[in-house]
């Protein structure tokens, strides 16, 4: 991130700079790249794989960290008709996946959404995901009785990627 400093050229300069600093410090706006933060919740190492023609689903993997107890209660993306929270378990040697309504984040502990465990699934993709693109993702959390929304962009990597780059 590059910061640009400039000299005041008029009576509104300080007001504009003050407003921008307030918005930046409040966590308002869009977070780009691999990390996003709003208040007490951090999203990091988010990624997904490119899809092939006709593929209707794609998994999103990421790490969540909150300094307070929080619950991931919803997710959405303009790239898919639905974003589901899914958990993978192994029962009697058979891998099974099931939809789950929410995920608990414990204060100060990372929650890793990964292959073979809980993760997000984009269902009914509106078009293929291409390596080098980004997938806009909105996550909704419940913490201390309040809802927090975080929007980030998830990088798309080659379909050959087997784990977080």
C-alpha positions in Angstrom: 0.0 0.0 0.0 1.4 3.4 -0.9 0.6 6.5 1.1 0.7 9.9 -0.5 1.2 13.0 1.6 0.5 16.5 0.3 0.4 20.1 1.5 -2.9 21.7 2.4 -4.1 23.9 -0.5 -7.4 25.1 0.9 -9.8 25.1 3.8 -11.3 21.7 2.8 -8.1 19.8 2.6 -7.9 19.0 6.3 -11.6 18.0 6.4 -11.2 15.6 3.4 -8.0 14.1 4.9 -9.8 13.7 8.2 -12.8 12.0 6.7 -10.5 9.6 4.7 -8.6 8.7 7.8 -11.8 8.1 9.7 -13.2 5.8 7.0 -9.8 3.9 6.8 -9.6 3.4 10.5 -13.2 2.3 10.8 -12.6 -0.5 8.3 -15.2 0.8 5.8 -14.8 -0.1 2.2 -13.6 -3.0 0.2 -10.6 -5.1 1.2 -8.5 -6.4 -1.7 -6.2 -9.4 -1.9 -5.6 -12.1 0.5 -6.5 -10.4 3.8 -9.4 -8.3 5.1 -10.1 -6.9 8.5 -13.1 -5.2 10.2 -13.2 -4.6 13.9 -12.2 -7.8 15.6 -12.4 -10.3 12.7 -9.6 -11.0 10.2 -9.9 -13.1 7.0 -6.5 -14.2 5.7 -5.1 -16.7 3.1 -8.3 -16.8 1.2 -8.1 -18.7 -2.2 -10.0 -20.8 -4.6 -9.2 -22.9 -7.7 -10.0 -22.1 -11.3 -12.9 -24.1 -12.8 -13.4 -25.9 -16.1 -16.2 -25.5 -18.6 -19.5 -26.7 -17.1 -18.3 -26.9 -13.5 -21.1 -25.7 -11.3 -19.4 -25.5 -7.9 -16.1 -24.3 -6.4 -14.7 -24.4 -2.9 -13.2 -21.4 -1.1 -10.6 -21.9 1.5 -9.5 -19.3 4.1 -8.4 -18.7 7.7 -10.6 -16.7 10.1 -9.3 -15.1 13.3 -11.4 -13.1 15.8 -10.3 -11.5 19.1 -13.8 -12.1 20.5 -16.2 -15.0 20.1 -18.1 -14.8 16.8 -20.2 -16.9 14.5 -20.1 -17.0 10.7 -23.8 -17.0 9.8 -23.9 -16.3 6.1 -21.9 -15.8 2.9 -22.6 -14.5 -0.6 -20.9 -13.7 -3.9 -22.1 -12.2 -7.1 -20.2 -15.0 -8.9 -22.7 -17.7 -7.7 -26.3 -18.1 -6.9 -25.5 -19.3 -3.5 -22.6 -19.7 -1.1 -22.9 -22.6 1.3 -21.0 -23.6 4.4 -20.0 -27.2 4.2 -18.3 -29.7 6.5 -16.5 -32.8 5.4 -16.3 -35.8 7.7 -15.1 -39.4 7.4 -17.5 -42.0 8.7 -16.6 -45.7 8.5 -14.0 -44.9 5.9 -16.4 -42.9 3.7 -15.9 -39.2 3.1 -19.2 -37.3 3.5 -20.0 -33.7 3.1 -23.0 -31.9 4.7 -24.3 -28.4 4.8 -23.9 -26.6 8.2 -25.8 -23.5 9.2 -22.9 -21.6 10.9 -19.4 -21.8 12.2 -18.1 -20.7 15.7 -15.0 -18.7 16.0 -13.3 -18.8 19.4 -11.6 -15.7 20.7 -7.9 -15.6 19.7 -8.0 -19.0 17.9 -7.7 -19.4 14.1 -10.4 -21.3 12.3 -9.0 -22.8 9.1 -11.5 -23.6 6.4 -9.8 -26.2 4.2 -10.2 -29.2 2.0 -11.3 -32.2 4.1 -12.8 -29.9 6.8 -15.2 -27.0 6.9 -15.1 -24.7 3.9 -17.3 -22.5 1.7 -18.8 -23.7 -1.5 -19.9 -21.4 -4.4 -22.9 -23.2 -5.9 -24.5 -22.6 -9.3 -21.6 -20.6 -10.6 -22.6 -17.9 -13.0 -19.4 -18.3 -15.1 -16.1 -20.1 -14.9 -13.5 -18.9 -12.4 -10.2 -18.2 -14.2 -6.7 -18.2 -12.7 -5.6 -14.6 -12.0 -9.2 -13.3 -11.4 -10.7 -12.5 -8.0 -14.0 -13.6 -6.6 -15.9 -11.0 -4.5 -17.0 -12.6 -1.2 -19.1 -11.2 1.6 -19.1 -12.9 5.0 -21.6 -12.1 7.7 -20.7 -12.7 11.4 -22.7 -12.4 14.6 -20.6 -11.1 17.5 -21.9 -9.7 20.9 -25.4 -9.5 19.5 -24.3 -7.4 16.5 -23.9 -8.3 12.8 -20.7 -7.6 11.1 -20.2 -7.8 7.3 -16.8 -8.2 5.7 -16.3 -8.0 1.9 -13.0 -9.3 0.4 -11.7 -10.6 -2.9 -10.6 -14.2 -3.1 -7.8 -14.9 -5.6 -8.3 -17.6 -8.1 -5.4 -20.0 -8.7 -4.7 -22.6 -11.3 -6.8 -25.8 -11.0 -3.5 -27.7 -10.4 -3.1 -25.9 -7.1 -3.6 -28.5 -4.3 -3.1 -26.3 -1.3 -2.8 -22.6 -0.3 -0.2 -20.9 -2.4 
